[in-house]
Amino acid sequence: MKGIILAGGSGTRLYPITRAISKQITPIYDKPMIYYPLSTLMLAGIREVLIISTERDLSSFKELLGGGEHLGMMLSYAVQDAPNGLAEAFIIADREKFLSSGESCGMVLGDNLFYGHGLTGRLKNASSIEKGALIFGYYVQNPQSYGVVEFDEKGKAISLEEKPETPKSHFAIPGLYFYDGTVIDKAKSLKPSKRGELEITDLNRLYLEEDTLIVEDMGRGMAWLDTGTHDDLLDAANFVRTIQHRQGIMIASIEEIAFRNKWICKEQLAENIKDLKKTRYGQYLMDLIK
């Protein structure tokens, strides 16, 4: 399975403070924002990733992450010329010959953070999907701001709505999706919504209509943070700081994940952090290879 990070368009919600810089280079506490979605795909076992963003922001990502060789990965980059909707990512991936018809794919939004017990197992299970699609439901107080999934009494998804005025449930759909090899053809069949976008909810609805959509409830033990506003960004930074200080572990350390996945050796890890030895982040990684 290959992976996509869609990191374009949403940064406008943080205007004007972050207009001068790429939003995904903006840190969430002690790491660039892009580390968080990238780490999610890495925990799923995905090593080939396409990062889609604006032409302006891609140069920052390339400078930060390069081709991914230092992580034992293959990172590619593509431009989304305008915010034409999340589902356009799969058309772009096809255009760039990153994803071919018949290949499964996972996609995560560039400003989403996931953390919790059992997350790695959930992600690896999702990335093994062969037919249909797997997305998640997450209980929120303000479902009007998200795509919303409605379940029947047996816990099966029966409807999907995009930012409804009167939601049928409190379960939002986080920005993390896994699809089978029909996703490109399905994305190409979509028509723009009233907002002029190819909606991810419409793509998911195609799977729902053919009865191949699985929606898993993330449950209480999982944290999902969408950092689309200044308050959300501060909440995420405080969350990461609290977990790391209390537990002594790093959230979204891409070097650590690559090392524990055996994608890189001790020597490569040491090379990656040679300029970080005086930082808390670098000292944490050095302890892994002592």
C-alpha positions as CSV (number, residue, x, y, z in Angstrom):
1,M,0.0,0.0,0.0
2,K,1.1,3.5,-0.8
3,G,0.3,6.7,1.1
4,I,-0.7,10.3,0.4
5,I,-0.5,13.3,2.6
6,L,-2.7,16.1,1.4
7,A,-1.2,19.3,2.9
8,G,-2.6,22.0,0.7
9,G,-5.4,24.6,1.1
10,S,-6.2,24.3,4.8
11,G,-3.5,26.7,5.9
12,T,-5.7,29.6,4.9
13,R,-7.7,29.1,8.1
14,L,-4.6,30.3,10.1
15,Y,-4.3,33.6,8.2
16,P,-2.7,36.0,8.7
17,I,-0.1,34.7,11.2
18,T,1.1,31.8,9.2
19,R,0.7,33.2,5.7
20,A,4.4,34.0,5.4
21,I,5.4,30.4,6.1
22,S,4.2,26.9,5.2
23,K,1.6,25.8,7.8
24,Q,2.9,22.2,7.8
25,I,6.4,23.5,8.6
26,T,4.8,25.3,11.6
27,P,5.7,23.3,14.7
28,I,3.3,21.4,16.9
29,Y,5.3,21.8,20.1
30,D,8.8,20.5,19.1
31,K,8.3,19.1,15.6
32,P,7.1,20.3,12.2
33,M,3.4,19.7,11.7
34,I,4.1,17.5,8.7
35,Y,5.8,14.9,11.0
36,Y,2.5,14.0,12.6
37,P,0.6,12.8,9.4
38,L,3.8,11.3,8.1
39,S,4.3,9.3,11.3
40,T,0.7,8.0,11.0
41,L,1.4,6.5,7.6
42,M,4.7,5.1,8.8
43,L,3.0,3.4,11.8
44,A,0.7,1.8,9.2
45,G,3.8,0.3,7.5
46,I,3.7,2.6,4.5
47,R,7.0,3.5,3.0
48,E,6.1,5.2,-0.3
49,V,4.4,8.5,0.3
50,L,3.2,11.3,-2.0
51,I,3.0,14.8,-0.4
52,I,0.5,17.0,-2.2
53,S,0.5,20.7,-1.4
54,T,0.8,24.1,-3.0
55,E,3.7,24.9,-5.3
56,R,5.0,27.4,-2.7
57,D,4.9,25.0,0.2
58,L,6.4,22.0,-1.5
59,S,9.9,23.6,-1.6
60,S,9.8,23.7,2.2
61,F,8.8,20.1,2.5
62,K,11.5,19.0,0.0
63,E,14.1,20.9,2.0
64,L,12.9,19.3,5.2
65,L,12.3,15.7,4.2
66,G,14.1,15.3,0.8
67,G,13.5,12.0,-0.9
68,G,13.1,10.1,2.3
69,E,16.2,7.9,1.9
70,H,17.4,8.8,5.5
71,L,14.1,7.2,6.8
72,G,14.3,4.2,4.5
73,M,11.3,5.6,2.6
74,M,10.5,7.0,-0.9
75,L,8.9,10.4,-0.7
76,S,7.5,12.2,-3.8
77,Y,5.8,15.5,-4.2
78,A,3.0,16.9,-6.3
79,V,1.2,20.3,-6.7
80,Q,-2.5,20.8,-6.1
81,D,-3.1,24.0,-8.1
82,A,-6.2,25.0,-6.2
83,P,-8.3,23.7,-3.3
84,N,-10.5,21.5,-5.5
85,G,-11.4,19.0,-2.8
86,L,-9.8,16.2,-0.9
87,A,-10.8,13.5,-3.4
88,E,-8.8,15.3,-6.1
89,A,-5.7,13.9,-4.3
90,F,-6.2,10.5,-6.0
91,I,-6.6,12.1,-9.4
92,I,-3.3,13.9,-8.8
93,A,-1.6,10.7,-7.6
94,D,-2.7,9.0,-10.9
95,R,-1.6,12.0,-13.0
96,E,1.9,11.9,-11.3
97,K,2.0,8.1,-11.9
98,F,2.5,7.6,-8.2
99,L,-0.7,5.5,-7.9
100,S,-2.0,3.3,-10.6
101,S,-5.5,1.8,-11.0
102,G,-5.6,-1.3,-8.9
103,E,-3.3,-0.1,-6.2
104,S,-4.6,0.4,-2.6
105,C,-3.8,3.7,-0.8
106,G,-4.0,5.4,2.5
107,M,-4.5,9.1,2.8
108,V,-4.1,11.5,5.8
109,L,-4.7,15.2,6.0
110,G,-1.6,17.3,6.7
111,D,-3.0,19.0,9.8
112,N,-4.4,16.0,11.6
113,L,-2.8,14.4,14.6
114,F,-3.6,10.9,15.9
115,Y,-2.4,9.3,19.2
116,G,-3.6,6.6,21.5
117,H,-3.3,3.0,22.7
118,G,-3.6,0.5,20.0
119,L,-3.2,3.0,17.2
120,T,-0.5,1.1,15.4
121,G,-2.5,-2.1,15.3
122,R,-5.5,-0.2,13.9
123,L,-3.4,1.4,11.2
124,K,-1.7,-1.8,10.1
125,N,-5.1,-3.5,10.0
126,A,-6.5,-0.7,7.8
127,S,-3.5,-0.7,5.5
128,S,-4.1,-4.4,4.8
129,I,-7.5,-3.7,3.2
130,E,-8.0,-5.5,-0.1
131,K,-11.5,-4.6,-1.0
132,G,-13.6,-1.5,-0.2
133,A,-12.7,1.3,2.1
134,L,-12.0,1.8,5.8
135,I,-12.5,5.1,7.5
136,F,-13.1,6.1,11.2
137,G,-15.7,7.7,13.3
138,Y,-14.8,9.9,16.2
139,Y,-17.3,11.3,18.8
140,V,-17.3,15.2,18.8
141,Q,-19.4,17.9,20.4
142,N,-19.6,20.0,17.2
143,P,-20.3,17.5,14.3
144,Q,-21.6,20.4,12.1
145,S,-18.0,21.2,11.4
146,Y,-17.1,17.8,9.9
147,G,-18.2,15.0,7.7
148,V,-20.6,13.0,9.8
149,V,-21.4,9.3,9.8
150,E,-24.6,7.8,11.0
151,F,-24.7,4.2,12.4
152,D,-27.6,1.8,12.8
153,E,-28.3,-0.1,16.0
154,K,-25.7,-2.8,15.0
155,G,-23.0,-0.2,14.5
156,K,-23.0,-0.3,10.7
157,A,-22.6,2.9,8.8
158,I,-25.9,3.9,7.0
159,S,-25.4,7.5,5.9
160,L,-22.7,10.1,5.4
161,E,-23.1,13.9,5.3
162,E,-20.7,16.7,4.7
163,K,-21.0,19.4,7.4
164,P,-24.7,19.1,7.9
165,E,-26.8,21.8,9.7
166,T,-28.7,19.1,11.5
167,P,-26.3,16.1,12.1
168,K,-27.7,12.7,12.4
169,S,-25.0,11.7,14.9
170,H,-22.1,13.1,16.8
171,F,-19.6,11.0,15.0
172,A,-17.2,13.0,12.8
173,I,-15.0,11.4,10.2
174,P,-11.3,12.2,10.9
175,G,-8.9,13.0,8.0
176,L,-7.6,9.4,7.7
177,Y,-8.8,7.1,4.9
178,F,-7.8,3.8,3.4
179,Y,-9.0,2.6,0.0
180,D,-8.7,-0.3,-2.4
181,G,-7.6,-0.2,-6.0
182,T,-10.8,1.2,-7.3
183,V,-10.3,4.6,-5.6
184,I,-8.9,6.4,-8.7
185,D,-11.8,5.4,-10.9
186,K,-14.2,6.4,-8.2
187,A,-12.6,9.8,-7.7
188,K,-12.6,10.4,-11.5
189,S,-16.4,9.7,-11.6
190,L,-17.2,12.4,-9.0
191,K,-18.8,15.7,-9.9
192,P,-17.9,18.9,-8.1
193,S,-20.2,19.8,-5.1
194,K,-22.0,23.1,-4.6
195,R,-18.7,24.3,-3.1
196,G,-17.0,23.5,-6.4
197,E,-14.9,20.7,-4.8
198,L,-14.6,16.9,-5.2
199,E,-15.8,15.9,-1.8
200,I,-14.2,13.1,0.2
201,T,-17.7,12.4,1.6
202,D,-19.0,11.8,-1.9
203,L,-16.1,9.4,-2.5
204,N,-16.9,7.5,0.7
205,R,-20.5,7.4,-0.2
206,L,-19.7,5.5,-3.4
207,Y,-18.2,2.8,-1.2
208,L,-21.2,2.9,1.1
209,E,-23.6,2.5,-1.7
210,E,-21.8,-0.7,-2.9
211,D,-21.7,-1.9,0.7
212,T,-17.9,-2.1,0.9
213,L,-17.4,0.8,3.4
214,I,-16.1,0.0,6.8
215,V,-16.3,2.7,9.5
216,E,-14.5,1.9,12.8
217,D,-15.3,3.8,15.9
218,M,-12.0,5.1,17.3
219,G,-13.4,5.0,20.8
220,R,-12.5,6.9,24.0
221,G,-8.8,5.8,24.1
222,M,-7.9,7.6,21.0
223,A,-7.0,11.3,20.5
224,W,-7.7,13.1,17.2
225,L,-6.7,16.7,16.8
226,D,-7.5,18.8,13.7
227,T,-5.2,21.8,13.9
228,G,-7.1,24.0,11.5
229,T,-7.4,27.0,13.8
230,H,-5.1,28.9,16.2
231,D,-6.8,27.5,19.2
232,D,-6.6,24.0,17.8
233,L,-2.9,24.4,17.1
234,L,-2.3,25.5,20.7
235,D,-4.4,22.6,22.0
236,A,-2.4,20.2,20.0
237,A,1.0,21.6,21.2
238,N,-0.1,21.4,24.8
239,F,-1.3,17.9,24.3
240,V,2.0,16.8,22.8
241,R,3.9,18.5,25.5
242,T,1.9,17.0,28.3
243,I,2.2,13.4,27.0
244,Q,5.9,13.7,26.3
245,H,6.8,15.2,29.6
246,R,4.7,12.8,31.7
247,Q,5.6,9.6,29.8
248,G,9.1,10.4,28.5
249,I,8.3,9.3,25.0
250,M,8.1,11.2,21.8
251,I,5.0,11.5,19.7
252,A,5.5,11.5,15.9
253,S,9.3,11.0,16.0
254,I,9.7,9.9,12.4
255,E,13.4,8.8,13.0
256,E,12.4,6.6,15.9
257,I,9.6,5.0,13.9
258,A,11.9,4.3,11.0
259,F,14.4,2.8,13.3
260,R,11.9,0.6,15.2
261,N,10.4,-0.5,11.8
262,K,14.0,-1.6,10.9
263,W,13.9,0.7,7.9
264,I,17.2,2.2,9.0
265,C,20.1,1.0,11.0
266,K,21.8,2.5,14.1
267,E,24.4,4.1,11.9
268,Q,21.8,5.9,9.8
269,L,19.9,7.0,12.8
270,A,23.2,8.4,14.3
271,E,23.8,10.2,11.0
272,N,20.3,11.7,11.0
273,I,20.7,13.3,14.4
274,K,24.3,14.3,14.4
275,D,23.3,18.0,14.3
276,L,20.6,17.5,17.0
277,K,22.7,16.1,19.8
278,K,22.4,19.2,22.0
279,T,18.6,19.2,21.7
280,R,16.1,17.3,23.8
281,Y,14.9,15.6,20.7
282,G,18.3,14.5,19.6
283,Q,19.2,13.2,23.1
284,Y,16.0,11.2,23.1
285,L,17.0,9.5,19.8
286,M,20.6,9.0,20.9
287,D,19.3,7.0,23.9
288,L,17.8,4.5,21.4
289,I,21.2,3.4,20.1
290,K,23.3,3.5,23.3
